[in-house]
């Protein structure tokens, strides 16, 4: 059992989920937390990771660090997604075992499930048919990670738990126009389109000064900015998004993912993740989500309403949609004692407020 004095290493503590898990642990009274930035500790470097574990000797590990991105990034950088994630997992899980870590929580993704999986997706759907092509390398890496946890538990009696979150969004999200996930990317695109539509060039320049777009920042000319944003489907009159808008998706507020993760870390053991007496112990991971879905088009329309953009919403059907439906069955998580509370409308409002606040804060300090 972990107590308030237990040393917990959160790998990826600056990221979307890792930062939320860190804050959740602090709020629960866990103060002996350890985190390292990528600059301080390269998780791809096995020697550096071993030296870190030699020095810190953590009681528990939360592996929230990963190489992630949206459809475009997954298509273009396939080798990076499989190699980097496998290497991170190999190093952190391996050193956790070698250093006798009492509890490990591994964060994966629901993209591990087959493209044509029965909906909603139960944990048992894993490896029953082919994966979605666009993010196959990333999914295979995450499957390897959860199987590492499962296999160490079965062979060595460790207590490593794998959780598979649905699409996440929240504070510290990535708003890169090319490499971010769908919801934060839509928020930024629609925000910039509204600024252009209302001729609010000060807001446009503040935004791209904070997050330059392919070398274009607020010091560039109006035309240079317009041309670059148009490349990403952002104009004063309309926002053009990838695909048809028809795929159905489930979204979970990242701070709720953190709460579910900490709940599992503190209250769930490996023996709780499979049926007692099972001949074959597999699919011990736990889905984390809301169990609710809506179309990408519906999400975009909600964001349009939140931001109050009066222009058009257009779709580029020449671009891939990805999996058409991806809804998790969260009955296992519910049985283990956790339910979500934040619904999508409230989450979009919170995230847009956070995004605007971040722009203001960064410009006050520069």
SELOMAR-896457 format. One record per residue (C-alpha): x negated, y negated, z; residue in one letter. Coordinates in steps of 0.5 Angstrom, whole numbers, plus 2048, in hexadecimal, padded with zeros to 3 digits. Layout:
REM residues N
XYZa;...
//
This chain:
REM residues 366
800800800x;7FE7F97FFx;7FE7F4804x;7FE7EC804x;7F67ED805x;7F57F17FFx;7F07EF7FAx;7F47EF7F3x;7F07ED7ECx;7F57EA7E7x;7F27EB7E0x;7F57E67DCx;7F77E17E1x;7F77DB7DDx;7FC7DE7D8x;8037DE7D7x;8047E47DCx;7FE7E47E0x;7FF7DD7E2x;8067DF7E4x;8047E57E8x;7FF7E17EBx;8047DC7EEx;8097E17F0x;8047E57F4x;8027DE7F7x;8097DD7F9x;8097E37FCx;8047E2801x;7FE7E67FDx;7F87E17FDx;7F27E67FCx;7F37E57F4x;7ED7E57EFx;7ED7E37E8x;7E87E17E3x;7E97DD7DDx;7E67E07D6x;7E07DC7D7x;7DF7DE7DDx;7E07E67DCx;7E07E97D5x;7E57EF7D5x;7E27F17CFx;7DB7F27D2x;7DB7F97D6x;7D57F77DAx;7D87F07DCx;7DE7F47DEx;7DA7F97E2x;7D67F37E6x;7DC7F07E7x;7E07F67EBx;7D97F77EEx;7D97F17F1x;7E17F07F3x;7E37F77F5x;7EA7F57F4x;7F07F97F7x;7F57F87F1x;7F47F67EAx;7FA7F37E6x;7F87F37DEx;7FB7EE7DBx;7F57EC7D6x;7F77ED7CFx;7F57EB7C8x;7FC7E97C6x;8007E57C0x;8067E57BCx;8077E87B5x;8037E47B1x;7FD7E57B5x;7FE7ED7B6x;7FE7ED7AFx;7F87EA7ADx;7F47EC7B3x;7F57F37B4x;7EE7F67B6x;7EE7F07BBx;7F47F27BEx;7F37FA7BFx;7EB7F97C0x;7EC7F37C6x;7F27F67C9x;7EF7FD7CAx;7E87FB7CCx;7EB7F67D2x;7EF7FC7D4x;7EA8017D4x;7E57FC7D8x;7EA7FA7DDx;7EE8017DEx;7E78057DEx;7E48007E3x;7EA8007E7x;7EA8087E8x;7E28087E9x;7E38037EFx;7E98067F2x;7EE8017F1x;7F48037F5x;7FA8007F0x;7F97FE7E9x;7FF7FA7E5x;7FE7FB7DDx;8027F67D9x;8047F87D2x;80A7F67CDx;8107F97CBx;80D7F97C4x;80A8007C6x;8118037C3x;8138067BCx;8158017B7x;81C8057B7x;81C8077BEx;8238087C1x;8268027C4x;8268007CAx;81F8037CAx;81E8087D0x;8168097D2x;8178107CFx;81780D7C8x;81080C7C8x;80C8107C3x;8138137C0x;8128107B9x;80D80B7B5x;80C8047B8x;80D7FD7B5x;8087FC7AFx;8077F47B1x;8047F67B8x;8027FD7B8x;7FB7FC7BAx;7FD7F87C0x;8027FD7C2x;7FD8037C1x;7F97FF7C6x;7FE7FE7CBx;8008057CAx;7F98087CCx;7F98037D2x;8008067D5x;7FD80D7D3x;7F780C7D7x;7FA80A7DDx;7FF8107DDx;7F98157DBx;7F58127E1x;7FB8137E6x;7FC81A7E4x;7F481C7E4x;7F28187E9x;7F88167EEx;7F780F7EDx;7FD80A7EDx;7FD8067E7x;8038037E4x;8058017DDx;80A7FC7DCx;80D7FA7D5x;8107F37D5x;8147F17CFx;8137EA7CCx;8117E57D1x;8117DD7D1x;80F7D87D6x;80A7D47DAx;8037D47D7x;8067D77D0x;8027D67CAx;8057D17C5x;8007D27BFx;8047D17B9x;8017D87B5x;7FF7DC7BBx;8047DB7C0x;80A7E07C2x;8117DE7BFx;8157DA7C4x;80F7D57C6x;80D7D47BFx;8157D27BDx;8157CD7C3x;80F7CA7C0x;8117CA7B9x;8187C77BBx;8157C27BFx;8107BF7BAx;8157BF7B5x;81A7BB7B9x;8147B67BBx;8137B57B3x;81A7B57B2x;81B7AF7B7x;8147AC7B5x;8117AD7BCx;80A7AD7B9x;8077AC7C0x;80A7B27C2x;8087B67BCx;8017B37BDx;8017B57C5x;8037BC7C3x;7FE7BE7BEx;7F87BA7C2x;7FA7BF7C7x;7FA7C57C2x;7F77C37BCx;7FA7C77B6x;7F47CA7B1x;7F07C47B3x;7F57BF7B2x;7F67BB7B8x;7F97B47BAx;7F37B07B7x;7F57B27B0x;7FA7AE7ABx;8017AF7ABx;8017B27A5x;7FB7B77A7x;8007B97ADx;8067BA7A8x;8027BE7A3x;8007C37A9x;8067C37ADx;80A7C57A6x;8057CB7A5x;8097CE7ACx;8107CC7A9x;8107C67ADx;8137BF7AAx;8177BA7ACx;81D7BD7A9x;81D7C47ABx;8197CA7AEx;8187D07AAx;8177D67AEx;8147DD7ACx;8197E37AAx;8207E37AAx;8227E17B1x;8267E87B1x;8217EC7B6x;8247ED7BDx;81F7EB7C3x;81F7EC7CAx;81C7E67CEx;8197E67D5x;8177E07D9x;8107E17DBx;8117DF7E2x;8167E57E3x;8117EA7DFx;80C7E87E5x;8117E97EAx;8137F07E7x;80B7F27E7x;80A7F07EEx;8107F47F0x;80D7FA7EDx;8067F97EFx;8097F87F6x;80E7FD7F6x;80E8037F1x;8098087F1x;80780D7EBx;80B8137EEx;81280E7EDx;81180D7E6x;8138147E4x;81881A7E6x;81581E7EBx;8148257E9x;8138237E2x;80F8287DEx;80C8237D9x;80A81C7DDx;80B8177D7x;80E8107D6x;80C80E7DDx;80C8067DBx;8128027DDx;8157FD7D8x;8167F67DAx;81B7F17D7x;8237EF7D8x;8267F47D4x;8297EE7D0x;8287EC7C8x;8297E77C3x;8277E57BCx;8217E17BBx;8267DC7B7x;82A7DC7BDx;8247DA7C1x;8227D57BCx;8297D27BCx;8287D17C4x;8217CE7C4x;8247C97BEx;82A7C77C3x;8257C67C9x;8207C27C5x;8267BE7C2x;8237BF7BBx;8287BD7B6x;8247BF7AFx;8257C67ACx;8237CD7AEx;8217D17A8x;81E7D87A7x;8187DB7A3x;81B7E27A1x;8147E379Ex;8117E47A4x;8117EA7A9x;8177EB7AEx;8137F07B2x;8177F57B6x;81F7F47B5x;8217F67BCx;81D7F77C2x;8217F77C8x;81F7FB7CFx;8227FF7D3x;8217FD7DAx;8258027DEx;81E8057E1x;81C7FE7E3x;8237FD7E6x;8228037EAx;81C8017EDx;81F7FB7F0x;81E7F57EBx;8237F17E7x;8227EA7E3x;8257E47E4x;8237DE7DFx;8277DE7D9x;8257DC7D2x;8287D57D2x;8257D37D9x;81E7D67D6x;81E7D27D0x;8207CC7D4x;81A7CD7D9x;8157CF7D4x;8167C87D0x;8167C47D6x;80F7C87D8x;80D7C67D1x;80E7BF7D1x;80B7BE7D8x;8057C17D6x;8047BC7D0x;8057B67D5x;8017B97DAx;7FB7BA7D5x;7FC7B37D2x;7FC7B07D9x;7F57B37DBx;7F17B27D4x;
//
